[in-house]
């Protein structure tokens, strides 16, 4: 069972400077984009929006949660590089979404993913996210195509 907790400075630095992905996935290295890196490691900029995902006391990932408005939160997430590609993504996503629903009570959850990352897109679609639109974004020193996805939260009364 995964637990989410407010990210500490040492956890942020561990992720930012020690997590390196292979091949095309190096796109997700924190050091690949100076602005993202600065936001991630600066406690004032990070605030309470970033959560460490723990598994039996071990740091295995992170979730960023940014409220868009009263009804929507936008998330970003990452799993430790050595754990990716082994069929753990859906359980990881489920734990994060359950946390977001419990803590933020949104009506919808959005995320954006680089379109080459079909592995992640498949996990998001399996969970119930739907494609909204593609868009181009300046990041990591160039312009990349992203897919915006949305999950409609089922309200239980």
FENKARA-V545940 format. One line per field, one symbol per residue. ss: DSSP state (h for helix, s for strand, l for the rest). phi: phi as a letter, one per 30 degrees, with the letter a starting at -180 (. if undefined). A space follows every 10 residues. Layout:
BEGIN
ss = ???
phi = ???
END
This chain:
BEGIN
ss = lsssssllhh hhhhhhhhll llhhhhhhlh hhlhhhhhhh hlhhhhllls sssssllsss ssssssslll lssssssssl hhhlllllhh hhhhhhhhhh hhhhlllsss sssslllhhh hhhhhhhlls sssssssssl lsssssssss sslllll
phi = .dbcbedddd dddeddcccb cdheddedde ddbedddddd cdedddhccc bdccbhicdb lbbcbbdcad cbbccbbace edcdicicdd dddedddedd dddchddbbc abbddddded eddddedkdc dcacacbdah iacbdccdbb bddddcc
END
